[in-house]
Amino acid sequence: MKQTAGYATKLFDVVAFAWEGGYTLRLQFDDRSERVIDFAPILQGPRWGSLLDIHLFKQVRLDAEIGTIVWPGDLDIDPTVLHDWPEHVEYIVAKRQRQAASFAQIPTPA
């Protein structure tokens, strides 16, 4: 856990993870806390929807340099957002739904 200079915000890093089945991961953070997250609700839209392929989803890895988990295609989520997931998941789901809807409305060239 890092304290940012001049701010009350605490920043966290993911230090380990385990696949729990399906689209669920157990994450361990540098403050020794753990969170189990089912990512299925956010796997929507042109980029994140690709992770519905379970084989692609399971290619998740820990990037210690940036302190979070990453997937192929340069997909990652801020580790502090992951740490505080219940506070953010509703917003992320709504954002993915908007992105998926706007992508579906883009006309294809004739």
Contacts in CASP RR format, 6 or more apart in sequence:
PFRMAT RR
TARGET T0000
AUTHOR 0000-0000-0000
METHOD contacts of the structure
MODEL  1
MKQTAGYATKLFDVVAFAWEGGYTLRLQFDDRSERVIDFAPILQGPRWGS
LLDIHLFKQVRLDAEIGTIVWPGDLDIDPTVLHDWPEHVEYIVAKRQRQA
ASFAQIPTPA
1 10 0 8 1.000
1 11 0 8 1.000
1 12 0 8 1.000
1 13 0 8 1.000
1 29 0 8 1.000
1 30 0 8 1.000
1 31 0 8 1.000
2 10 0 8 1.000
2 11 0 8 1.000
2 12 0 8 1.000
2 13 0 8 1.000
3 10 0 8 1.000
3 11 0 8 1.000
4 10 0 8 1.000
4 11 0 8 1.000
9 80 0 8 1.000
10 31 0 8 1.000
10 80 0 8 1.000
11 79 0 8 1.000
11 80 0 8 1.000
12 29 0 8 1.000
12 30 0 8 1.000
12 31 0 8 1.000
12 79 0 8 1.000
12 80 0 8 1.000
12 82 0 8 1.000
12 83 0 8 1.000
13 29 0 8 1.000
13 30 0 8 1.000
13 67 0 8 1.000
13 68 0 8 1.000
13 79 0 8 1.000
14 27 0 8 1.000
14 28 0 8 1.000
14 29 0 8 1.000
14 30 0 8 1.000
14 62 0 8 1.000
14 67 0 8 1.000
14 68 0 8 1.000
14 69 0 8 1.000
14 79 0 8 1.000
14 82 0 8 1.000
15 28 0 8 1.000
15 29 0 8 1.000
15 30 0 8 1.000
15 62 0 8 1.000
15 64 0 8 1.000
15 67 0 8 1.000
16 27 0 8 1.000
16 28 0 8 1.000
16 62 0 8 1.000
17 25 0 8 1.000
17 26 0 8 1.000
17 27 0 8 1.000
17 28 0 8 1.000
17 60 0 8 1.000
17 62 0 8 1.000
17 69 0 8 1.000
18 25 0 8 1.000
18 26 0 8 1.000
19 25 0 8 1.000
19 58 0 8 1.000
19 60 0 8 1.000
20 26 0 8 1.000
20 36 0 8 1.000
22 40 0 8 1.000
22 54 0 8 1.000
22 57 0 8 1.000
23 38 0 8 1.000
23 39 0 8 1.000
23 40 0 8 1.000
23 43 0 8 1.000
23 51 0 8 1.000
23 52 0 8 1.000
23 54 0 8 1.000
23 57 0 8 1.000
24 36 0 8 1.000
24 37 0 8 1.000
24 38 0 8 1.000
24 39 0 8 1.000
24 40 0 8 1.000
25 36 0 8 1.000
25 37 0 8 1.000
25 39 0 8 1.000
25 60 0 8 1.000
25 69 0 8 1.000
26 34 0 8 1.000
26 35 0 8 1.000
26 36 0 8 1.000
27 34 0 8 1.000
27 35 0 8 1.000
27 36 0 8 1.000
27 37 0 8 1.000
27 69 0 8 1.000
27 82 0 8 1.000
27 83 0 8 1.000
28 34 0 8 1.000
29 35 0 8 1.000
29 79 0 8 1.000
29 82 0 8 1.000
29 83 0 8 1.000
31 83 0 8 1.000
33 83 0 8 1.000
35 82 0 8 1.000
35 83 0 8 1.000
35 85 0 8 1.000
37 82 0 8 1.000
37 85 0 8 1.000
39 51 0 8 1.000
39 57 0 8 1.000
41 89 0 8 1.000
41 93 0 8 1.000
42 48 0 8 1.000
42 89 0 8 1.000
42 92 0 8 1.000
42 93 0 8 1.000
42 96 0 8 1.000
43 49 0 8 1.000
43 51 0 8 1.000
43 52 0 8 1.000
43 57 0 8 1.000
43 96 0 8 1.000
44 93 0 8 1.000
44 96 0 8 1.000
44 97 0 8 1.000
44 99 0 8 1.000
44 100 0 8 1.000
45 96 0 8 1.000
45 99 0 8 1.000
45 100 0 8 1.000
45 103 0 8 1.000
46 99 0 8 1.000
46 100 0 8 1.000
46 103 0 8 1.000
47 73 0 8 1.000
47 75 0 8 1.000
48 75 0 8 1.000
48 96 0 8 1.000
50 56 0 8 1.000
50 73 0 8 1.000
51 57 0 8 1.000
51 71 0 8 1.000
51 75 0 8 1.000
56 71 0 8 1.000
56 72 0 8 1.000
57 71 0 8 1.000
59 71 0 8 1.000
59 72 0 8 1.000
60 69 0 8 1.000
60 70 0 8 1.000
60 71 0 8 1.000
61 69 0 8 1.000
61 70 0 8 1.000
61 71 0 8 1.000
62 68 0 8 1.000
62 69 0 8 1.000
62 70 0 8 1.000
63 69 0 8 1.000
63 70 0 8 1.000
63 76 0 8 1.000
66 76 0 8 1.000
66 79 0 8 1.000
67 79 0 8 1.000
68 76 0 8 1.000
68 77 0 8 1.000
68 78 0 8 1.000
68 79 0 8 1.000
68 82 0 8 1.000
69 76 0 8 1.000
69 77 0 8 1.000
69 82 0 8 1.000
70 76 0 8 1.000
81 88 0 8 1.000
81 92 0 8 1.000
END
